[in-house]
Amino acid sequence: MEDLTICPHCGSRMKKWRTPEFSTWSAEYFWVCFNDDCPYYVRGWSQMESTIHARVSYRFRYDPDTGYRGPLPVWSADALRSGIIEE
């Protein structure tokens, strides 16, 4: 069985990340890849610059409530790290 807490883009173990208190997401937390060398994150900077002309990227996330796997927007390498839940 596939471990959904492993990033499919870089193979790193993703970190548990607390969703914002007043967000519209139903999950209390997501699993997010915070590997700064992940190709998904690295590629995101140029992808977003060329498509929406903004200096932003995205990190890969997994929502355990819905099963959704996809981008979580970030505006810097440090963005959202304060929400990491250390286990």
Phi and psi restraints in degrees (range 20) as a CNS / XPLOR table:
assign (resid 1 and name C) (resid 2 and name N)
       (resid 2 and name CA) (resid 2 and name C) 1.0 -70.0 20.0 2
assign (resid 2 and name N) (resid 2 and name CA)
       (resid 2 and name C) (resid 3 and name N) 1.0 134.2 20.0 2
assign (resid 2 and name C) (resid 3 and name N)
       (resid 3 and name CA) (resid 3 and name C) 1.0 -86.5 20.0 2
assign (resid 3 and name N) (resid 3 and name CA)
       (resid 3 and name C) (resid 4 and name N) 1.0 108.9 20.0 2
assign (resid 3 and name C) (resid 4 and name N)
       (resid 4 and name CA) (resid 4 and name C) 1.0 -77.0 20.0 2
assign (resid 4 and name N) (resid 4 and name CA)
       (resid 4 and name C) (resid 5 and name N) 1.0 -2.1 20.0 2
assign (resid 4 and name C) (resid 5 and name N)
       (resid 5 and name CA) (resid 5 and name C) 1.0 -95.5 20.0 2
assign (resid 5 and name N) (resid 5 and name CA)
       (resid 5 and name C) (resid 6 and name N) 1.0 8.7 20.0 2
assign (resid 5 and name C) (resid 6 and name N)
       (resid 6 and name CA) (resid 6 and name C) 1.0 -105.2 20.0 2
assign (resid 6 and name N) (resid 6 and name CA)
       (resid 6 and name C) (resid 7 and name N) 1.0 128.1 20.0 2
assign (resid 6 and name C) (resid 7 and name N)
       (resid 7 and name CA) (resid 7 and name C) 1.0 -66.1 20.0 2
assign (resid 7 and name N) (resid 7 and name CA)
       (resid 7 and name C) (resid 8 and name N) 1.0 125.3 20.0 2
assign (resid 7 and name C) (resid 8 and name N)
       (resid 8 and name CA) (resid 8 and name C) 1.0 -73.0 20.0 2
assign (resid 8 and name N) (resid 8 and name CA)
       (resid 8 and name C) (resid 9 and name N) 1.0 -10.9 20.0 2
assign (resid 8 and name C) (resid 9 and name N)
       (resid 9 and name CA) (resid 9 and name C) 1.0 -91.9 20.0 2
assign (resid 9 and name N) (resid 9 and name CA)
       (resid 9 and name C) (resid 10 and name N) 1.0 -28.9 20.0 2
assign (resid 9 and name C) (resid 10 and name N)
       (resid 10 and name CA) (resid 10 and name C) 1.0 -133.7 20.0 2
assign (resid 10 and name N) (resid 10 and name CA)
       (resid 10 and name C) (resid 11 and name N) 1.0 -11.4 20.0 2
assign (resid 10 and name C) (resid 11 and name N)
       (resid 11 and name CA) (resid 11 and name C) 1.0 82.3 20.0 2
assign (resid 11 and name N) (resid 11 and name CA)
       (resid 11 and name C) (resid 12 and name N) 1.0 5.5 20.0 2
assign (resid 11 and name C) (resid 12 and name N)
       (resid 12 and name CA) (resid 12 and name C) 1.0 -78.8 20.0 2
assign (resid 12 and name N) (resid 12 and name CA)
       (resid 12 and name C) (resid 13 and name N) 1.0 149.5 20.0 2
assign (resid 12 and name C) (resid 13 and name N)
       (resid 13 and name CA) (resid 13 and name C) 1.0 -71.5 20.0 2
assign (resid 13 and name N) (resid 13 and name CA)
       (resid 13 and name C) (resid 14 and name N) 1.0 126.4 20.0 2
assign (resid 13 and name C) (resid 14 and name N)
       (resid 14 and name CA) (resid 14 and name C) 1.0 -77.5 20.0 2
assign (resid 14 and name N) (resid 14 and name CA)
       (resid 14 and name C) (resid 15 and name N) 1.0 160.1 20.0 2
assign (resid 14 and name C) (resid 15 and name N)
       (resid 15 and name CA) (resid 15 and name C) 1.0 -102.9 20.0 2
assign (resid 15 and name N) (resid 15 and name CA)
       (resid 15 and name C) (resid 16 and name N) 1.0 146.3 20.0 2
assign (resid 15 and name C) (resid 16 and name N)
       (resid 16 and name CA) (resid 16 and name C) 1.0 -72.3 20.0 2
assign (resid 16 and name N) (resid 16 and name CA)
       (resid 16 and name C) (resid 17 and name N) 1.0 129.1 20.0 2
assign (resid 16 and name C) (resid 17 and name N)
       (resid 17 and name CA) (resid 17 and name C) 1.0 -129.2 20.0 2
assign (resid 17 and name N) (resid 17 and name CA)
       (resid 17 and name C) (resid 18 and name N) 1.0 125.8 20.0 2
assign (resid 17 and name C) (resid 18 and name N)
       (resid 18 and name CA) (resid 18 and name C) 1.0 -73.2 20.0 2
assign (resid 18 and name N) (resid 18 and name CA)
       (resid 18 and name C) (resid 19 and name N) 1.0 126.6 20.0 2
assign (resid 18 and name C) (resid 19 and name N)
       (resid 19 and name CA) (resid 19 and name C) 1.0 -72.4 20.0 2
assign (resid 19 and name N) (resid 19 and name CA)
       (resid 19 and name C) (resid 20 and name N) 1.0 151.1 20.0 2
assign (resid 19 and name C) (resid 20 and name N)
       (resid 20 and name CA) (resid 20 and name C) 1.0 -59.0 20.0 2
assign (resid 20 and name N) (resid 20 and name CA)
       (resid 20 and name C) (resid 21 and name N) 1.0 144.5 20.0 2
assign (resid 20 and name C) (resid 21 and name N)
       (resid 21 and name CA) (resid 21 and name C) 1.0 -55.3 20.0 2
assign (resid 21 and name N) (resid 21 and name CA)
       (resid 21 and name C) (resid 22 and name N) 1.0 -41.9 20.0 2
assign (resid 21 and name C) (resid 22 and name N)
       (resid 22 and name CA) (resid 22 and name C) 1.0 -106.7 20.0 2
assign (resid 22 and name N) (resid 22 and name CA)
       (resid 22 and name C) (resid 23 and name N) 1.0 29.1 20.0 2
assign (resid 22 and name C) (resid 23 and name N)
       (resid 23 and name CA) (resid 23 and name C) 1.0 -80.2 20.0 2
assign (resid 23 and name N) (resid 23 and name CA)
       (resid 23 and name C) (resid 24 and name N) 1.0 169.7 20.0 2
assign (resid 23 and name C) (resid 24 and name N)
       (resid 24 and name CA) (resid 24 and name C) 1.0 -91.6 20.0 2
assign (resid 24 and name N) (resid 24 and name CA)
       (resid 24 and name C) (resid 25 and name N) 1.0 0.1 20.0 2
assign (resid 24 and name C) (resid 25 and name N)
       (resid 25 and name CA) (resid 25 and name C) 1.0 -72.6 20.0 2
assign (resid 25 and name N) (resid 25 and name CA)
       (resid 25 and name C) (resid 26 and name N) 1.0 141.4 20.0 2
assign (resid 25 and name C) (resid 26 and name N)
       (resid 26 and name CA) (resid 26 and name C) 1.0 -81.5 20.0 2
assign (resid 26 and name N) (resid 26 and name CA)
       (resid 26 and name C) (resid 27 and name N) 1.0 -26.5 20.0 2
assign (resid 26 and name C) (resid 27 and name N)
       (resid 27 and name CA) (resid 27 and name C) 1.0 -73.6 20.0 2
assign (resid 27 and name N) (resid 27 and name CA)
       (resid 27 and name C) (resid 28 and name N) 1.0 143.4 20.0 2
assign (resid 27 and name C) (resid 28 and name N)
       (resid 28 and name CA) (resid 28 and name C) 1.0 -73.4 20.0 2
assign (resid 28 and name N) (resid 28 and name CA)
       (resid 28 and name C) (resid 29 and name N) 1.0 -28.7 20.0 2
assign (resid 28 and name C) (resid 29 and name N)
       (resid 29 and name CA) (resid 29 and name C) 1.0 -149.6 20.0 2
assign (resid 29 and name N) (resid 29 and name CA)
       (resid 29 and name C) (resid 30 and name N) 1.0 159.0 20.0 2
assign (resid 29 and name C) (resid 30 and name N)
       (resid 30 and name CA) (resid 30 and name C) 1.0 -117.6 20.0 2
assign (resid 30 and name N) (resid 30 and name CA)
       (resid 30 and name C) (resid 31 and name N) 1.0 164.8 20.0 2
assign (resid 30 and name C) (resid 31 and name N)
       (resid 31 and name CA) (resid 31 and name C) 1.0 -100.1 20.0 2
assign (resid 31 and name N) (resid 31 and name CA)
       (resid 31 and name C) (resid 32 and name N) 1.0 126.8 20.0 2
assign (resid 31 and name C) (resid 32 and name N)
       (resid 32 and name CA) (resid 32 and name C) 1.0 -130.4 20.0 2
assign (resid 32 and name N) (resid 32 and name CA)
       (resid 32 and name C) (resid 33 and name N) 1.0 138.3 20.0 2
assign (resid 32 and name C) (resid 33 and name N)
       (resid 33 and name CA) (resid 33 and name C) 1.0 -83.9 20.0 2
assign (resid 33 and name N) (resid 33 and name CA)
       (resid 33 and name C) (resid 34 and name N) 1.0 113.4 20.0 2
assign (resid 33 and name C) (resid 34 and name N)
       (resid 34 and name CA) (resid 34 and name C) 1.0 -103.7 20.0 2
assign (resid 34 and name N) (resid 34 and name CA)
       (resid 34 and name C) (resid 35 and name N) 1.0 20.1 20.0 2
assign (resid 34 and name C) (resid 35 and name N)
       (resid 35 and name CA) (resid 35 and name C) 1.0 -75.8 20.0 2
assign (resid 35 and name N) (resid 35 and name CA)
       (resid 35 and name C) (resid 36 and name N) 1.0 114.5 20.0 2
assign (resid 35 and name C) (resid 36 and name N)
       (resid 36 and name CA) (resid 36 and name C) 1.0 -69.4 20.0 2
assign (resid 36 and name N) (resid 36 and name CA)
       (resid 36 and name C) (resid 37 and name N) 1.0 -11.9 20.0 2
assign (resid 36 and name C) (resid 37 and name N)
       (resid 37 and name CA) (resid 37 and name C) 1.0 -99.3 20.0 2
assign (resid 37 and name N) (resid 37 and name CA)
       (resid 37 and name C) (resid 38 and name N) 1.0 1.8 20.0 2
assign (resid 37 and name C) (resid 38 and name N)
       (resid 38 and name CA) (resid 38 and name C) 1.0 -61.3 20.0 2
assign (resid 38 and name N) (resid 38 and name CA)
       (resid 38 and name C) (resid 39 and name N) 1.0 128.9 20.0 2
assign (resid 38 and name C) (resid 39 and name N)
       (resid 39 and name CA) (resid 39 and name C) 1.0 -58.9 20.0 2
assign (resid 39 and name N) (resid 39 and name CA)
       (resid 39 and name C) (resid 40 and name N) 1.0 -32.0 20.0 2
assign (resid 39 and name C) (resid 40 and name N)
       (resid 40 and name CA) (resid 40 and name C) 1.0 -62.5 20.0 2
assign (resid 40 and name N) (resid 40 and name CA)
       (resid 40 and name C) (resid 41 and name N) 1.0 -47.5 20.0 2
assign (resid 40 and name C) (resid 41 and name N)
       (resid 41 and name CA) (resid 41 and name C) 1.0 -68.3 20.0 2
assign (resid 41 and name N) (resid 41 and name CA)
       (resid 41 and name C) (resid 42 and name N) 1.0 -46.9 20.0 2
assign (resid 41 and name C) (resid 42 and name N)
       (resid 42 and name CA) (resid 42 and name C) 1.0 -61.1 20.0 2
assign (resid 42 and name N) (resid 42 and name CA)
       (resid 42 and name C) (resid 43 and name N) 1.0 -47.8 20.0 2
assign (resid 42 and name C) (resid 43 and name N)
       (resid 43 and name CA) (resid 43 and name C) 1.0 -64.2 20.0 2
assign (resid 43 and name N) (resid 43 and name CA)
       (resid 43 and name C) (resid 44 and name N) 1.0 -29.7 20.0 2
assign (resid 43 and name C) (resid 44 and name N)
       (resid 44 and name CA) (resid 44 and name C) 1.0 -59.0 20.0 2
assign (resid 44 and name N) (resid 44 and name CA)
       (resid 44 and name C) (resid 45 and name N) 1.0 -35.4 20.0 2
assign (resid 44 and name C) (resid 45 and name N)
       (resid 45 and name CA) (resid 45 and name C) 1.0 -60.1 20.0 2
assign (resid 45 and name N) (resid 45 and name CA)
       (resid 45 and name C) (resid 46 and name N) 1.0 -50.2 20.0 2
assign (resid 45 and name C) (resid 46 and name N)
       (resid 46 and name CA) (resid 46 and name C) 1.0 -72.4 20.0 2
assign (resid 46 and name N) (resid 46 and name CA)
       (resid 46 and name C) (resid 47 and name N) 1.0 -36.2 20.0 2
assign (resid 46 and name C) (resid 47 and name N)
       (resid 47 and name CA) (resid 47 and name C) 1.0 -60.3 20.0 2
assign (resid 47 and name N) (resid 47 and name CA)
       (resid 47 and name C) (resid 48 and name N) 1.0 -46.8 20.0 2
assign (resid 47 and name C) (resid 48 and name N)
       (resid 48 and name CA) (resid 48 and name C) 1.0 -71.6 20.0 2
assign (resid 48 and name N) (resid 48 and name CA)
       (resid 48 and name C) (resid 49 and name N) 1.0 -35.7 20.0 2
assign (resid 48 and name C) (resid 49 and name N)
       (resid 49 and name CA) (resid 49 and name C) 1.0 -62.7 20.0 2
assign (resid 49 and name N) (resid 49 and name CA)
       (resid 49 and name C) (resid 50 and name N) 1.0 -43.3 20.0 2
assign (resid 49 and name C) (resid 50 and name N)
       (resid 50 and name CA) (resid 50 and name C) 1.0 -77.4 20.0 2
assign (resid 50 and name N) (resid 50 and name CA)
       (resid 50 and name C) (resid 51 and name N) 1.0 -26.3 20.0 2
assign (resid 50 and name C) (resid 51 and name N)
       (resid 51 and name CA) (resid 51 and name C) 1.0 -96.4 20.0 2
assign (resid 51 and name N) (resid 51 and name CA)
       (resid 51 and name C) (resid 52 and name N) 1.0 -40.4 20.0 2
assign (resid 51 and name C) (resid 52 and name N)
       (resid 52 and name CA) (resid 52 and name C) 1.0 -119.5 20.0 2
assign (resid 52 and name N) (resid 52 and name CA)
       (resid 52 and name C) (resid 53 and name N) 1.0 3.3 20.0 2
assign (resid 52 and name C) (resid 53 and name N)
       (resid 53 and name CA) (resid 53 and name C) 1.0 57.6 20.0 2
assign (resid 53 and name N) (resid 53 and name CA)
       (resid 53 and name C) (resid 54 and name N) 1.0 41.8 20.0 2
assign (resid 53 and name C) (resid 54 and name N)
       (resid 54 and name CA) (resid 54 and name C) 1.0 -130.8 20.0 2
assign (resid 54 and name N) (resid 54 and name CA)
       (resid 54 and name C) (resid 55 and name N) 1.0 145.7 20.0 2
assign (resid 54 and name C) (resid 55 and name N)
       (resid 55 and name CA) (resid 55 and name C) 1.0 -88.2 20.0 2
assign (resid 55 and name N) (resid 55 and name CA)
       (resid 55 and name C) (resid 56 and name N) 1.0 75.1 20.0 2
assign (resid 55 and name C) (resid 56 and name N)
       (resid 56 and name CA) (resid 56 and name C) 1.0 -138.9 20.0 2
assign (resid 56 and name N) (resid 56 and name CA)
       (resid 56 and name C) (resid 57 and name N) 1.0 168.6 20.0 2
assign (resid 56 and name C) (resid 57 and name N)
       (resid 57 and name CA) (resid 57 and name C) 1.0 -143.4 20.0 2
assign (resid 57 and name N) (resid 57 and name CA)
       (resid 57 and name C) (resid 58 and name N) 1.0 -161.3 20.0 2
assign (resid 57 and name C) (resid 58 and name N)
       (resid 58 and name CA) (resid 58 and name C) 1.0 -152.0 20.0 2
assign (resid 58 and name N) (resid 58 and name CA)
       (resid 58 and name C) (resid 59 and name N) 1.0 153.2 20.0 2
assign (resid 58 and name C) (resid 59 and name N)
       (resid 59 and name CA) (resid 59 and name C) 1.0 -113.2 20.0 2
assign (resid 59 and name N) (resid 59 and name CA)
       (resid 59 and name C) (resid 60 and name N) 1.0 151.6 20.0 2
assign (resid 59 and name C) (resid 60 and name N)
       (resid 60 and name CA) (resid 60 and name C) 1.0 -75.7 20.0 2
assign (resid 60 and name N) (resid 60 and name CA)
       (resid 60 and name C) (resid 61 and name N) 1.0 136.6 20.0 2
assign (resid 60 and name C) (resid 61 and name N)
       (resid 61 and name CA) (resid 61 and name C) 1.0 -134.9 20.0 2
assign (resid 61 and name N) (resid 61 and name CA)
       (resid 61 and name C) (resid 62 and name N) 1.0 156.4 20.0 2
assign (resid 61 and name C) (resid 62 and name N)
       (resid 62 and name CA) (resid 62 and name C) 1.0 -129.3 20.0 2
assign (resid 62 and name N) (resid 62 and name CA)
       (resid 62 and name C) (resid 63 and name N) 1.0 125.5 20.0 2
assign (resid 62 and name C) (resid 63 and name N)
       (resid 63 and name CA) (resid 63 and name C) 1.0 -98.5 20.0 2
assign (resid 63 and name N) (resid 63 and name CA)
       (resid 63 and name C) (resid 64 and name N) 1.0 108.6 20.0 2
assign (resid 63 and name C) (resid 64 and name N)
       (resid 64 and name CA) (resid 64 and name C) 1.0 -68.2 20.0 2
assign (resid 64 and name N) (resid 64 and name CA)
       (resid 64 and name C) (resid 65 and name N) 1.0 -19.4 20.0 2
assign (resid 64 and name C) (resid 65 and name N)
       (resid 65 and name CA) (resid 65 and name C) 1.0 -75.7 20.0 2
assign (resid 65 and name N) (resid 65 and name CA)
       (resid 65 and name C) (resid 66 and name N) 1.0 -43.3 20.0 2
assign (resid 65 and name C) (resid 66 and name N)
       (resid 66 and name CA) (resid 66 and name C) 1.0 -103.4 20.0 2
assign (resid 66 and name N) (resid 66 and name CA)
       (resid 66 and name C) (resid 67 and name N) 1.0 -19.4 20.0 2
assign (resid 66 and name C) (resid 67 and name N)
       (resid 67 and name CA) (resid 67 and name C) 1.0 86.2 20.0 2
assign (resid 67 and name N) (resid 67 and name CA)
       (resid 67 and name C) (resid 68 and name N) 1.0 -2.0 20.0 2
assign (resid 67 and name C) (resid 68 and name N)
       (resid 68 and name CA) (resid 68 and name C) 1.0 -63.8 20.0 2
assign (resid 68 and name N) (resid 68 and name CA)
       (resid 68 and name C) (resid 69 and name N) 1.0 137.5 20.0 2
assign (resid 68 and name C) (resid 69 and name N)
       (resid 69 and name CA) (resid 69 and name C) 1.0 -129.7 20.0 2
assign (resid 69 and name N) (resid 69 and name CA)
       (resid 69 and name C) (resid 70 and name N) 1.0 123.7 20.0 2
assign (resid 69 and name C) (resid 70 and name N)
       (resid 70 and name CA) (resid 70 and name C) 1.0 175.2 20.0 2
assign (resid 70 and name N) (resid 70 and name CA)
       (resid 70 and name C) (resid 71 and name N) 1.0 -159.3 20.0 2
assign (resid 70 and name C) (resid 71 and name N)
       (resid 71 and name CA) (resid 71 and name C) 1.0 -77.6 20.0 2
assign (resid 71 and name N) (resid 71 and name CA)
       (resid 71 and name C) (resid 72 and name N) 1.0 147.2 20.0 2
assign (resid 71 and name C) (resid 72 and name N)
       (resid 72 and name CA) (resid 72 and name C) 1.0 -124.8 20.0 2
assign (resid 72 and name N) (resid 72 and name CA)
       (resid 72 and name C) (resid 73 and name N) 1.0 110.5 20.0 2
assign (resid 72 and name C) (resid 73 and name N)
       (resid 73 and name CA) (resid 73 and name C) 1.0 -61.4 20.0 2
assign (resid 73 and name N) (resid 73 and name CA)
       (resid 73 and name C) (resid 74 and name N) 1.0 141.2 20.0 2
assign (resid 73 and name C) (resid 74 and name N)
       (resid 74 and name CA) (resid 74 and name C) 1.0 -138.1 20.0 2
assign (resid 74 and name N) (resid 74 and name CA)
       (resid 74 and name C) (resid 75 and name N) 1.0 151.4 20.0 2
assign (resid 74 and name C) (resid 75 and name N)
       (resid 75 and name CA) (resid 75 and name C) 1.0 -110.8 20.0 2
assign (resid 75 and name N) (resid 75 and name CA)
       (resid 75 and name C) (resid 76 and name N) 1.0 -4.6 20.0 2
assign (resid 75 and name C) (resid 76 and name N)
       (resid 76 and name CA) (resid 76 and name C) 1.0 -161.4 20.0 2
assign (resid 76 and name N) (resid 76 and name CA)
       (resid 76 and name C) (resid 77 and name N) 1.0 169.7 20.0 2
assign (resid 76 and name C) (resid 77 and name N)
       (resid 77 and name CA) (resid 77 and name C) 1.0 -65.0 20.0 2
assign (resid 77 and name N) (resid 77 and name CA)
       (resid 77 and name C) (resid 78 and name N) 1.0 -28.8 20.0 2
assign (resid 77 and name C) (resid 78 and name N)
       (resid 78 and name CA) (resid 78 and name C) 1.0 -90.8 20.0 2
assign (resid 78 and name N) (resid 78 and name CA)
       (resid 78 and name C) (resid 79 and name N) 1.0 -10.5 20.0 2
assign (resid 78 and name C) (resid 79 and name N)
       (resid 79 and name CA) (resid 79 and name C) 1.0 -57.2 20.0 2
assign (resid 79 and name N) (resid 79 and name CA)
       (resid 79 and name C) (resid 80 and name N) 1.0 134.7 20.0 2
assign (resid 79 and name C) (resid 80 and name N)
       (resid 80 and name CA) (resid 80 and name C) 1.0 74.9 20.0 2
assign (resid 80 and name N) (resid 80 and name CA)
       (resid 80 and name C) (resid 81 and name N) 1.0 -5.6 20.0 2
assign (resid 80 and name C) (resid 81 and name N)
       (resid 81 and name CA) (resid 81 and name C) 1.0 -63.2 20.0 2
assign (resid 81 and name N) (resid 81 and name CA)
       (resid 81 and name C) (resid 82 and name N) 1.0 -25.0 20.0 2
assign (resid 81 and name C) (resid 82 and name N)
       (resid 82 and name CA) (resid 82 and name C) 1.0 -66.7 20.0 2
assign (resid 82 and name N) (resid 82 and name CA)
       (resid 82 and name C) (resid 83 and name N) 1.0 -15.9 20.0 2
assign (resid 82 and name C) (resid 83 and name N)
       (resid 83 and name CA) (resid 83 and name C) 1.0 -90.7 20.0 2
assign (resid 83 and name N) (resid 83 and name CA)
       (resid 83 and name C) (resid 84 and name N) 1.0 1.1 20.0 2
assign (resid 83 and name C) (resid 84 and name N)
       (resid 84 and name CA) (resid 84 and name C) 1.0 -65.8 20.0 2
assign (resid 84 and name N) (resid 84 and name CA)
       (resid 84 and name C) (resid 85 and name N) 1.0 133.4 20.0 2
assign (resid 84 and name C) (resid 85 and name N)
       (resid 85 and name CA) (resid 85 and name C) 1.0 -101.1 20.0 2
assign (resid 85 and name N) (resid 85 and name CA)
       (resid 85 and name C) (resid 86 and name N) 1.0 109.1 20.0 2
assign (resid 85 and name C) (resid 86 and name N)
       (resid 86 and name CA) (resid 86 and name C) 1.0 -76.2 20.0 2
assign (resid 86 and name N) (resid 86 and name CA)
       (resid 86 and name C) (resid 87 and name N) 1.0 132.3 20.0 2
